[in-house]
Amino acid sequence: LEADLDTRLYTAAEIARLSTFLGLDVPRDAVRKRVHYWHRHKLIQQKATSDDGHPMFRYGEVRGRLYAEFARRAS
């Protein structure tokens, strides 16, 4: 399922919901905040803007960073 999602665009809140639903063992709010942090510091690139003005990111790009970040913290 994640491979099918990798090219799709989502907001930080949607990425938080998806990644925790798909097994990332981190609070959704922590994921959302981390995505916004990476965006502010230009570590991930915004690909579009949602209808309500929120930045959107490619799920596959963010997913890799999320698992690397939170796996490092868990060990």
C-alpha positions as a printed Julia matrix, in Angstrom:
75×3 Matrix{Float64}:
  0.0    0.0    0.0
  2.76   2.46   0.89
  4.42   2.01  -2.51
  1.16   3.13  -4.15
  1.05   6.2   -1.92
  4.66   7.28  -2.49
  3.93   9.51  -5.49
  0.78  11.08  -4.08
  0.64  14.53  -2.5
 -0.63  15.09   1.02
 -0.64  17.8    3.68
  1.34  17.35   6.89
 -1.83  16.4    8.77
 -2.74  13.79   6.16
  0.8   12.38   6.22
  0.61  12.14  10.01
 -2.68  10.26   9.82
 -1.48   7.91   7.07
  1.93   7.12   8.54
  0.58   6.34  12.0
 -2.24   4.26  10.49
  0.37   2.33   8.47
  2.49   1.49  11.5
  4.68   4.42  12.53
  4.54   4.26  16.33
  4.63   8.02  17.02
  1.86  10.44  18.0
  0.24  12.08  14.98
  0.93  15.55  16.32
  4.67  14.77  16.54
  4.68  13.63  12.91
  2.79  16.72  11.73
  5.15  19.04  13.63
  8.22  17.26  12.23
  6.92  17.63   8.65
  6.31  21.36   9.21
  9.8   21.7   10.75
 11.42  20.04   7.71
  9.43  22.3    5.4
 10.44  25.47   7.29
 14.09  24.44   7.18
 13.87  23.44   3.49
 14.67  19.78   4.16
 11.63  18.69   2.15
 10.15  20.43  -0.84
  6.55  21.57  -1.11
  5.06  20.14  -4.31
  1.66  21.89  -4.32
 -0.86  23.74  -2.18
 -4.17  22.25  -1.03
 -7.49  23.95  -1.76
 -7.46  25.39   1.75
 -3.9   26.77   1.43
 -1.83  24.09   3.18
  1.47  22.95   1.68
  1.47  19.48   0.15
  4.36  17.03   0.01
  5.15  13.79  -1.82
  4.39  11.01   0.66
  7.35   8.83  -0.38
  9.86  11.61   0.23
  8.49  12.36   3.68
  7.9    8.71   4.65
 11.56   7.83   4.28
 12.63  10.74   6.46
  9.98   9.95   9.09
 11.02   6.34   9.51
 14.7    7.29   9.61
 14.09  10.06  12.17
 11.83   8.2   14.55
 13.68   4.87  14.3
 16.87   6.71  15.32
 15.1    8.22  18.33
 13.65   4.85  19.38
 17.06   3.15  19.51
